[in-house]
Amino acid sequence: MKLSVFTVSTPDLTPEELVQAAREAGLHGVEWRFKEVPAEVAGEAPSFWRNNLCSIDPALSDEQILRFKHITEAAGLEVTSLAPYLNSLDLEQTEQAFHAARLLGAKMMRVGAAGYAATTPYPELYDNTVRYLKEAERLAKQYGVKGVVETHHQTIAPSASLVHRLVSHCDSDHIGVLYDPGNMVYEGYEHFRLGLELLGPYLAHVHIKNAAWTRTGTSEDGTAEWRCDWAPLRDGVIDFRKLVGDLKSVRYGGYLGIEDFSGQYTSKEMLHHFAEFVQERL
């Protein structure tokens, strides 16, 4: 297994700083965040989802996007994936992202699954997402980039079994799964090996981060109240030694991509710690 970084988790680094830091930490690839930074937040302190300095703006020209390919490869790294935000299931935005992914030489790109807020019935969201994924599969073939659906809380794909239900309508050569056990602490946990065995050839990429539940108080009727938050790799719910063992059991040989939101370390320290942490468990 090789190591990569999703640049959402390094918001204070410029792209040039990020690729050098990743190389120095011994990583092998970069998963670029594909999202604009709104002008109104540009003066804020860097943050994961607002003023993220390590993002590719979808409005950039082809020449400007190619800069990210060149700086990544100049550092001896691979563009592992492109990660847009497509849960609106917008096909025009999806094709725009596939075009950028091909320019970058990325093998994978994150595609969407409908969000779930208990306002629209699941069967309707499921049908809409399957129709979208069949179109995404067509685009994946056209652009030569695999689309991957992430296991993510507050979507209709929070678990391995529910994401498999979606992607099983598609060819695993073109549509796969980004398995994110950290998200599954929030919602969607299933035994790792069971889920990985179910996904089979659809397993395309794995994110590494951790989370934990904390009791926050007691409601008026005496029921315990809980909150889930991101946690350092060593302090959350996930047993990564077990996760790595289960990945080995299904012969997974792809990337492990860090997406640490705990804030325990600076971005550069986080990359070094991630590499050491995983190497201890491989």
ABEGO torsion letter per residue (X at the ends): XBBBBBAAABAABBAAAAAAAAAAAGBABBBBBBBBBBAAAAABBBBAABBBAABBBAABBAAAAAAAAAAAAAAGBBBABBBBBAAAGBAAAAAAAAAAAAAAGBABBBBBBBBBAGABBAAAAAAAAAAAAAAAAAAAAAAGBBBBBBBBBGBABABAAAAAAAAAABBAAABBBBBBAAAAAABGBBBAAAAAAAAEAABABBBBBBBBBBBAEBBAAGBBBBBBBBBBAAABABBAAAAAAAAAAAGBABBBBBBBAAGABBAAAAAAAAAAAAAAAX
